Amino acid sequence: MDGDDMTVAGDAASLEVVLLQLLVNLVSDLGQIHELQMQARAKDDFVIMRFVFKGAVLPEVELQRIFGSPFSRAKEDKLPIIGVGSGLNTVREVILLHEGNISATCTGEDETTVTVRLPLHNTGGMTVTSRHLTA
């Protein structure tokens, strides 16, 4: 993690559940992950957390709707048929309620990056430490 501990504005318990659900859902949905990198830094009054999953990617069409309503992969994808998005939709909603945002992109042939951006806060909220970002 870059720099000192950072405090995110919002309900600490909700945000902790969001981070856990984000990781659980993506590890489950992506499948064959062989490495996970996690980083956090402060920029422009926000904490920016990046989660880089190496080993498997979602097709571009799924990346566009991953945080929307629940859906299932089509059989012709030749990938396991799994539900995608139900837990991630909730993650997105809680992040939006905390005045943040979340996005997912393919950043390589076998790499998916999820970026969470939440406002910094001086008091209260959740402190993002290495404890939260340790694999």
N, CA and C atoms as an extended XYZ file, in Angstrom:
405
Properties=species:S:1:pos:R:3:atomname:S:1:resname:S:1:resid:I:1 pbc="F F F"
N         0.862       -1.173        0.000 N   MET     1
C         0.000        0.000        0.000 CA  MET     1
C         0.900        1.225        0.000 C   MET     1
N         0.543        2.232       -0.764 N   ASP     2
C         1.308        3.463       -0.832 CA  ASP     2
C         0.971        4.363        0.335 C   ASP     2
N         1.994        4.878        1.028 N   GLY     3
C         1.773        5.872        2.073 CA  GLY     3
C         1.195        5.300        3.337 C   GLY     3
N         0.610        6.189        4.140 N   ASP     4
C         0.033        5.834        5.433 CA  ASP     4
C        -1.353        5.223        5.270 C   ASP     4
N        -1.898        4.755        6.416 N   ASP     5
C        -3.267        4.260        6.418 CA  ASP     5
C        -4.204        5.375        5.971 C   ASP     5
N        -5.281        5.007        5.299 N   MET     6
C        -6.242        5.972        4.784 CA  MET     6
C        -7.616        5.636        5.331 C   MET     6
N        -8.390        6.652        5.695 N   THR     7
C        -9.738        6.432        6.209 CA  THR     7
C       -10.755        6.788        5.136 C   THR     7
N       -11.623        5.830        4.841 N   VAL     8
C       -12.670        6.005        3.845 CA  VAL     8
C       -13.927        6.489        4.554 C   VAL     8
N       -14.602        7.471        3.974 N   ALA     9
C       -15.848        7.975        4.544 CA  ALA     9
C       -16.924        6.915        4.418 C   ALA     9
N       -17.687        6.691        5.483 N   GLY    10
C       -18.803        5.761        5.406 CA  GLY    10
C       -18.849        4.795        6.559 C   GLY    10
N       -19.775        3.859        6.465 N   ASP    11
C       -19.995        2.863        7.499 CA  ASP    11
C       -18.950        1.763        7.384 C   ASP    11
N       -18.112        1.640        8.414 N   ALA    12
C       -16.999        0.691        8.384 CA  ALA    12
C       -17.466       -0.748        8.173 C   ALA    12
N       -18.517       -1.159        8.868 N   ALA    13
C       -19.005       -2.536        8.753 CA  ALA    13
C       -19.493       -2.831        7.330 C   ALA    13
N       -20.241       -1.912        6.748 N   SER    14
C       -20.743       -2.105        5.377 CA  SER    14
C       -19.600       -2.186        4.377 C   SER    14
N       -18.620       -1.316        4.540 N   LEU    15
C       -17.505       -1.294        3.600 CA  LEU    15
C       -16.626       -2.539        3.734 C   LEU    15
N       -16.480       -3.030        4.935 N   GLU    16
C       -15.709       -4.258        5.129 CA  GLU    16
C       -16.410       -5.440        4.448 C   GLU    16
N       -17.729       -5.522        4.582 N   VAL    17
C       -18.503       -6.572        3.915 CA  VAL    17
C       -18.386       -6.423        2.395 C   VAL    17
N       -18.418       -5.194        1.902 N   VAL    18
C       -18.288       -4.940        0.467 CA  VAL    18
C       -16.962       -5.489       -0.055 C   VAL    18
N       -15.868       -5.208        0.638 N   LEU    19
C       -14.565       -5.696        0.182 CA  LEU    19
C       -14.520       -7.223        0.189 C   LEU    19
N       -15.053       -7.825        1.224 N   LEU    20
C       -15.080       -9.282        1.299 CA  LEU    20
C       -15.933       -9.869        0.174 C   LEU    20
N       -17.146       -9.324       -0.039 N   GLN    21
C       -18.029       -9.825       -1.091 CA  GLN    21
C       -17.435       -9.614       -2.480 C   GLN    21
N       -16.755       -8.509       -2.669 N   LEU    22
C       -16.091       -8.248       -3.945 CA  LEU    22
C       -15.094       -9.361       -4.249 C   LEU    22
N       -14.242       -9.668       -3.283 N   LEU    23
C       -13.229      -10.699       -3.498 CA  LEU    23
C       -13.845      -12.081       -3.653 C   LEU    23
N       -14.778      -12.438       -2.795 N   VAL    24
C       -15.407      -13.758       -2.857 CA  VAL    24
C       -16.112      -13.962       -4.202 C   VAL    24
N       -16.884      -12.969       -4.631 N   ASN    25
C       -17.629      -13.099       -5.887 CA  ASN    25
C       -16.704      -13.164       -7.090 C   ASN    25
N       -15.700      -12.316       -7.129 N   LEU    26
C       -14.819      -12.314       -8.296 CA  LEU    26
C       -13.950      -13.561       -8.362 C   LEU    26
N       -13.446      -14.023       -7.246 N   VAL    27
C       -12.662      -15.256       -7.259 CA  VAL    27
C       -13.535      -16.414       -7.737 C   VAL    27
N       -14.771      -16.450       -7.274 N   SER    28
C       -15.702      -17.498       -7.689 CA  SER    28
C       -16.042      -17.376       -9.175 C   SER    28
N       -16.331      -16.172       -9.629 N   ASP    29
C       -16.768      -15.961      -11.013 CA  ASP    29
C       -15.640      -16.124      -12.025 C   ASP    29
N       -14.435      -15.697      -11.654 N   LEU    30
C       -13.322      -15.770      -12.597 CA  LEU    30
C       -12.730      -17.171      -12.687 C   LEU    30
N       -12.779      -17.907      -11.611 N   GLY    31
C       -12.310      -19.294      -11.648 CA  GLY    31
C       -10.818      -19.460      -11.485 C   GLY    31
N       -10.112      -19.667      -12.556 N   GLN    32
C        -8.717      -20.099      -12.529 CA  GLN    32
C        -7.737      -18.962      -12.260 C   GLN    32
N        -7.836      -18.348      -11.120 N   ILE    33
C        -6.925      -17.254      -10.760 CA  ILE    33
C        -5.664      -17.854      -10.161 C   ILE    33
N        -4.507      -17.426      -10.669 N   HIS    34
C        -3.265      -17.921      -10.087 CA  HIS    34
C        -2.515      -16.843       -9.317 C   HIS    34
N        -3.000      -15.606       -9.378 N   GLU    35
C        -2.375      -14.526       -8.609 CA  GLU    35
C        -3.379      -13.396       -8.416 C   GLU    35
N        -3.340      -12.780       -7.249 N   LEU    36
C        -4.178      -11.621       -6.948 CA  LEU    36
C        -3.291      -10.541       -6.362 C   LEU    36
N        -3.282       -9.377       -6.998 N   GLN    37
C        -2.536       -8.229       -6.485 CA  GLN    37
C        -3.538       -7.195       -6.000 C   GLN    37
N        -3.252       -6.604       -4.838 N   MET    38
C        -4.138       -5.581       -4.289 CA  MET    38
C        -3.300       -4.359       -3.915 C   MET    38
N        -3.809       -3.188       -4.294 N   GLN    39
C        -3.108       -1.932       -4.030 CA  GLN    39
C        -4.117       -0.886       -3.594 C   GLN    39
N        -3.672        0.048       -2.767 N   ALA    40
C        -4.516        1.182       -2.385 CA  ALA    40
C        -3.637        2.426       -2.326 C   ALA    40
N        -4.218        3.549       -2.772 N   ARG    41
C        -3.496        4.819       -2.696 CA  ARG    41
C        -4.508        5.947       -2.599 C   ARG    41
N        -4.066        7.056       -2.062 N   ALA    42
C        -4.912        8.244       -1.977 CA  ALA    42
C        -4.623        9.128       -3.185 C   ALA    42
N        -5.696        9.658       -3.777 N   LYS    43
C        -5.542       10.575       -4.903 CA  LYS    43
C        -6.782       11.456       -4.981 C   LYS    43
N        -6.563       12.769       -5.002 N   ASP    44
C        -7.658       13.733       -5.177 CA  ASP    44
C        -8.822       13.493       -4.216 C   ASP    44
N        -8.546       13.374       -2.940 N   ASP    45
C        -9.563       13.184       -1.894 CA  ASP    45
C       -10.312       11.859       -2.005 C   ASP    45
N        -9.727       10.885       -2.657 N   PHE    46
C       -10.323        9.556       -2.773 CA  PHE    46
C        -9.285        8.496       -2.431 C   PHE    46
N        -9.752        7.358       -1.943 N   VAL    47
C        -8.931        6.158       -1.829 CA  VAL    47
C        -9.238        5.330       -3.064 C   VAL    47
N        -8.203        4.949       -3.784 N   ILE    48
C        -8.371        4.135       -4.987 CA  ILE    48
C        -7.756        2.770       -4.693 C   ILE    48
N        -8.603        1.745       -4.726 N   MET    49
C        -8.160        0.378       -4.487 CA  MET    49
C        -8.239       -0.383       -5.801 C   MET    49
N        -7.144       -1.043       -6.136 N   ARG    50
C        -7.088       -1.851       -7.361 CA  ARG    50
C        -6.878       -3.307       -6.995 C   ARG    50
N        -7.677       -4.166       -7.610 N   PHE    51
C        -7.575       -5.600       -7.418 CA  PHE    51
C        -7.284       -6.198       -8.784 C   PHE    51
N        -6.110       -6.783       -8.961 N   VAL    52
C        -5.705       -7.352      -10.244 CA  VAL    52
C        -5.729       -8.874      -10.117 C   VAL    52
N        -6.638       -9.495      -10.874 N   PHE    53
C        -6.805      -10.941      -10.878 CA  PHE    53
C        -6.098      -11.489      -12.112 C   PHE    53
N        -5.083      -12.341      -11.909 N   LYS    54
C        -4.335      -12.906      -13.035 CA  LYS    54
C        -4.676      -14.380      -13.188 C   LYS    54
N        -4.863      -14.796      -14.432 N   GLY    55
C        -5.121      -16.200      -14.711 CA  GLY    55
C        -6.393      -16.452      -15.490 C   GLY    55
N        -7.389      -15.590      -15.371 N   ALA    56
C        -8.651      -15.781      -16.090 CA  ALA    56
C        -9.319      -14.424      -16.268 C   ALA    56
N       -10.057      -14.296      -17.350 N   VAL    57
C       -10.765      -13.041      -17.601 CA  VAL    57
C       -12.213      -13.345      -17.968 C   VAL    57
N       -13.058      -12.361      -17.741 N   LEU    58
C       -14.438      -12.448      -18.208 CA  LEU    58
C       -14.493      -11.872      -19.619 C   LEU    58
N       -15.351      -12.416      -20.469 N   PRO    59
C       -15.530      -11.834      -21.801 CA  PRO    59
C       -15.968      -10.365      -21.682 C   PRO    59
N       -15.626       -9.573      -22.664 N   GLU    60
C       -15.916       -8.123      -22.645 CA  GLU    60
C       -17.391       -7.830      -22.389 C   GLU    60
N       -18.283       -8.607      -22.980 N   VAL    61
C       -19.715       -8.377      -22.786 CA  VAL    61
C       -20.089       -8.524      -21.314 C   VAL    61
N       -19.464       -9.450      -20.603 N   GLU    62
C       -19.744       -9.619      -19.180 CA  GLU    62
C       -19.145       -8.497      -18.349 C   GLU    62
N       -17.979       -7.998      -18.754 N   LEU    63
C       -17.371       -6.874      -18.038 CA  LEU    63
C       -18.277       -5.651      -18.063 C   LEU    63
N       -18.998       -5.472      -19.169 N   GLN    64
C       -19.877       -4.317      -19.305 CA  GLN    64
C       -21.064       -4.365      -18.355 C   GLN    64
N       -21.440       -5.585      -17.918 N   ARG    65
C       -22.627       -5.702      -17.073 CA  ARG    65
C       -22.369       -6.413      -15.743 C   ARG    65
N       -21.119       -6.591      -15.383 N   ILE    66
C       -20.764       -7.377      -14.211 CA  ILE    66
C       -21.360       -6.835      -12.909 C   ILE    66
N       -21.529       -5.534      -12.796 N   PHE    67
C       -22.060       -4.950      -11.567 CA  PHE    67
C       -23.544       -4.622      -11.674 C   PHE    67
N       -24.175       -5.060      -12.767 N   GLY    68
C       -25.603       -4.818      -12.961 CA  GLY    68
C       -26.435       -5.954      -12.398 C   GLY    68
N       -27.579       -6.170      -12.996 N   SER    69
C       -28.481       -7.230      -12.561 CA  SER    69
C       -27.838       -8.598      -12.762 C   SER    69
N       -28.238       -9.576      -11.960 N   PRO    70
C       -27.680      -10.924      -12.099 CA  PRO    70
C       -27.953      -11.513      -13.478 C   PRO    70
N       -27.016      -12.321      -13.956 N   PHE    71
C       -27.185      -13.006      -15.232 CA  PHE    71
C       -26.341      -14.265      -15.205 C   PHE    71
N       -26.516      -15.127      -16.209 N   SER    72
C       -25.720      -16.346      -16.332 CA  SER    72
C       -24.984      -16.331      -17.650 C   SER    72
N       -23.834      -16.993      -17.666 N   ARG    73
C       -23.080      -17.111      -18.904 CA  ARG    73
C       -23.823      -18.006      -19.886 C   ARG    73
N       -23.681      -17.712      -21.166 N   ALA    74
C       -24.288      -18.548      -22.202 CA  ALA    74
C       -23.456      -19.809      -22.394 C   ALA    74
N       -24.093      -20.893      -22.791 N   LYS    75
C       -23.402      -22.166      -23.003 CA  LYS    75
C       -22.338      -22.061      -24.086 C   LYS    75
N       -22.567      -21.251      -25.094 N   GLU    76
C       -21.613      -21.183      -26.198 CA  GLU    76
C       -20.300      -20.520      -25.817 C   GLU    76
N       -20.197      -19.934      -24.616 N   ASP    77
C       -18.934      -19.349      -24.160 CA  ASP    77
C       -17.877      -20.419      -23.898 C   ASP    77
N       -18.310      -21.690      -23.801 N   LYS    78
C       -17.431      -22.804      -23.461 CA  LYS    78
C       -16.773      -22.603      -22.106 C   LYS    78
N       -17.418      -21.828      -21.268 N   LEU    79
C       -16.969      -21.615      -19.894 CA  LEU    79
C       -18.024      -22.216      -18.983 C   LEU    79
N       -17.678      -22.508      -17.742 N   PRO    80
C       -18.708      -23.034      -16.834 CA  PRO    80
C       -19.894      -22.077      -16.754 C   PRO    80
N       -21.103      -22.636      -16.691 N   ILE    81
C       -22.294      -21.797      -16.566 CA  ILE    81
C       -22.453      -21.445      -15.097 C   ILE    81
N       -22.286      -20.171      -14.805 N   ILE    82
C       -22.394      -19.717      -13.420 CA  ILE    82
C       -23.178      -18.423      -13.393 C   ILE    82
N       -23.756      -18.135      -12.243 N   GLY    83
C       -24.406      -16.848      -12.062 CA  GLY    83
C       -23.342      -15.790      -11.862 C   GLY    83
N       -23.508      -14.661      -12.483 N   VAL    84
C       -22.541      -13.571      -12.340 CA  VAL    84
C       -23.309      -12.307      -12.033 C   VAL    84
N       -22.889      -11.576      -11.052 N   GLY    85
C       -23.434      -10.247      -10.849 CA  GLY    85
C       -24.310      -10.051       -9.628 C   GLY    85
N       -24.911      -11.088       -9.052 N   SER    86
C       -25.835      -10.850       -7.946 CA  SER    86
C       -25.142      -10.220       -6.751 C   SER    86
N       -24.071      -10.811       -6.276 N   GLY    87
C       -23.322      -10.225       -5.170 CA  GLY    87
C       -22.619       -8.955       -5.582 C   GLY    87
N       -22.163       -8.903       -6.821 N   LEU    88
C       -21.448       -7.719       -7.300 CA  LEU    88
C       -22.383       -6.536       -7.509 C   LEU    88
N       -23.647       -6.792       -7.810 N   ASN    89
C       -24.620       -5.716       -7.908 CA  ASN    89
C       -24.794       -5.051       -6.539 C   ASN    89
N       -24.858       -5.859       -5.503 N   THR    90
C       -24.967       -5.327       -4.138 CA  THR    90
C       -23.716       -4.549       -3.772 C   THR    90
N       -22.555       -5.077       -4.127 N   VAL    91
C       -21.291       -4.368       -3.888 CA  VAL    91
C       -21.336       -2.989       -4.534 C   VAL    91
N       -21.759       -2.933       -5.791 N   ARG    92
C       -21.851       -1.665       -6.523 CA  ARG    92
C       -22.797       -0.689       -5.821 C   ARG    92
N       -23.956       -1.185       -5.407 N   GLU    93
C       -24.951       -0.318       -4.774 CA  GLU    93
C       -24.416        0.295       -3.477 C   GLU    93
N       -23.742       -0.505       -2.656 N   VAL    94
C       -23.191        0.015       -1.402 CA  VAL    94
C       -22.085        1.031       -1.685 C   VAL    94
N       -21.256        0.758       -2.676 N   ILE    95
C       -20.198        1.709       -3.039 CA  ILE    95
C       -20.808        3.016       -3.530 C   ILE    95
N       -21.862        2.944       -4.341 N   LEU    96
C       -22.536        4.160       -4.809 CA  LEU    96
C       -23.157        4.934       -3.644 C   LEU    96
N       -23.729        4.222       -2.674 N   LEU    97
C       -24.295        4.885       -1.491 CA  LEU    97
C       -23.222        5.622       -0.688 C   LEU    97
N       -21.997        5.160       -0.792 N   HIS    98
C       -20.873        5.805       -0.108 CA  HIS    98
C       -20.180        6.835       -1.013 C   HIS    98
N       -20.867        7.224       -2.089 N   GLU    99
C       -20.383        8.232       -3.040 CA  GLU    99
C       -19.087        7.833       -3.730 C   GLU    99
N       -18.980        6.537       -4.019 N   GLY   100
C       -17.823        6.030       -4.736 CA  GLY   100
C       -18.234        5.431       -6.057 C   GLY   100
N       -17.300        4.732       -6.697 N   ASN   101
C       -17.624        4.010       -7.922 CA  ASN   101
C       -16.730        2.784       -8.051 C   ASN   101
N       -17.127        1.898       -8.949 N   ILE   102
C       -16.405        0.654       -9.174 CA  ILE   102
C       -16.421        0.351      -10.659 C   ILE   102
N       -15.321       -0.201      -11.159 N   SER   103
C       -15.255       -0.564      -12.576 CA  SER   103
C       -14.381       -1.799      -12.733 C   SER   103
N       -14.562       -2.483      -13.858 N   ALA   104
C       -13.767       -3.674      -14.175 CA  ALA   104
C       -13.304       -3.571      -15.619 C   ALA   104
N       -12.057       -3.948      -15.849 N   THR   105
C       -11.494       -3.944      -17.201 CA  THR   105
C       -10.581       -5.146      -17.389 C   THR   105
N       -10.432       -5.571      -18.640 N   CYS   106
C        -9.410       -6.556      -18.978 CA  CYS   106
C        -8.147       -5.758      -19.258 C   CYS   106
N        -7.107       -6.037      -18.510 N   THR   107
C        -5.874       -5.270      -18.660 CA  THR   107
C        -4.762       -6.109      -19.260 C   THR   107
N        -5.091       -7.259      -19.725 N   GLY   108
C        -4.123       -8.142      -20.346 CA  GLY   108
C        -4.822       -9.380      -20.857 C   GLY   108
N        -4.064      -10.249      -21.503 N   GLU   109
C        -4.638      -11.461      -22.071 CA  GLU   109
C        -5.230      -12.376      -21.001 C   GLU   109
N        -4.641      -12.348      -19.807 N   ASP   110
C        -5.126      -13.202      -18.723 CA  ASP   110
C        -5.243      -12.411      -17.421 C   ASP   110
N        -5.727      -11.173      -17.538 N   GLU   111
C        -5.747      -10.293      -16.369 CA  GLU   111
C        -7.009       -9.439      -16.348 C   GLU   111
N        -7.679       -9.397      -15.211 N   THR   112
C        -8.847       -8.548      -14.999 CA  THR   112
C        -8.544       -7.628      -13.832 C   THR   112
N        -8.798       -6.334      -13.999 N   THR   113
C        -8.561       -5.364      -12.933 CA  THR   113
C        -9.887       -4.747      -12.510 C   THR   113
N       -10.135       -4.749      -11.204 N   VAL   114
C       -11.308       -4.092      -10.625 CA  VAL   114
C       -10.788       -2.913       -9.814 C   VAL   114
N       -11.363       -1.744      -10.060 N   THR   115
C       -10.959       -0.524       -9.354 CA  THR   115
C       -12.131        0.002       -8.554 C   THR   115
N       -11.889        0.242       -7.262 N   VAL   116
C       -12.888        0.804       -6.356 CA  VAL   116
C       -12.372        2.168       -5.926 C   VAL   116
N       -13.231        3.174       -6.032 N   ARG   117
C       -12.870        4.550       -5.667 CA  ARG   117
C       -13.875        5.032       -4.627 C   ARG   117
N       -13.355        5.362       -3.411 N   LEU   118
C       -14.201        5.829       -2.316 CA  LEU   118
C       -13.627        7.118       -1.741 C   LEU   118
N       -14.501        8.031       -1.287 N   PRO   119
C       -14.009        9.299       -0.757 CA  PRO   119
C       -13.225        9.116        0.549 C   PRO   119
N       -12.141        9.896        0.666 N   LEU   120
C       -11.379        9.950        1.914 CA  LEU   120
C       -12.186       10.694        2.960 C   LEU   120
N       -11.928       10.386        4.218 N   HIS   121
C       -12.610       11.068        5.316 CA  HIS   121
C       -11.628       11.206        6.466 C   HIS   121
N       -11.686       12.325        7.176 N   ASN   122
C       -10.737       12.568        8.266 CA  ASN   122
C       -11.100       11.860        9.558 C   ASN   122
N       -12.390       11.655        9.820 N   THR   123
C       -12.796       11.001       11.065 CA  THR   123
C       -13.862        9.960       10.765 C   THR   123
N       -13.925        8.916       11.570 N   GLY   124
C       -14.923        7.872       11.364 CA  GLY   124
C       -14.630        7.066       10.124 C   GLY   124
N       -15.576        6.279        9.720 N   GLY   125
C       -15.422        5.490        8.507 CA  GLY   125
C       -14.549        4.276        8.700 C   GLY   125
N       -14.019        3.765        7.615 N   MET   126
C       -13.187        2.563        7.620 CA  MET   126
C       -11.771        2.948        7.278 C   MET   126
N       -10.817        2.500        8.080 N   THR   127
C        -9.415        2.749        7.779 CA  THR   127
C        -8.910        1.610        6.912 C   THR   127
N        -8.404        1.952        5.731 N   VAL   128
C        -7.859        0.962        4.808 CA  VAL   128
C        -6.407        0.748        5.225 C   VAL   128
N        -6.101       -0.475        5.655 N   THR   129
C        -4.752       -0.825        6.089 CA  THR   129
C        -4.305       -2.053        5.345 C   THR   129
N        -3.077       -2.451        5.580 N   SER   130
C        -2.563       -3.656        4.948 CA  SER   130
C        -3.362       -4.883        5.381 C   SER   130
N        -4.030       -4.838        6.542 N   ARG   131
C        -4.860       -5.954        7.006 CA  ARG   131
C        -6.000       -6.214        6.021 C   ARG   131
N        -6.568       -5.156        5.448 N   HIS   132
C        -7.663       -5.315        4.495 CA  HIS   132
C        -7.192       -5.732        3.119 C   HIS   132
N        -5.943       -5.450        2.805 N   LEU   133
C        -5.452       -5.698        1.446 CA  LEU   133
C        -4.354       -6.744        1.420 C   LEU   133
N        -4.444       -7.746        2.268 N   THR   134
C        -3.489       -8.827        2.287 CA  THR   134
C        -4.145      -10.082        1.754 C   THR   134
N        -3.499      -10.700        0.778 N   ALA   135
C        -4.077      -11.916        0.175 CA  ALA   135
C        -3.860      -13.105        1.093 C   ALA   135
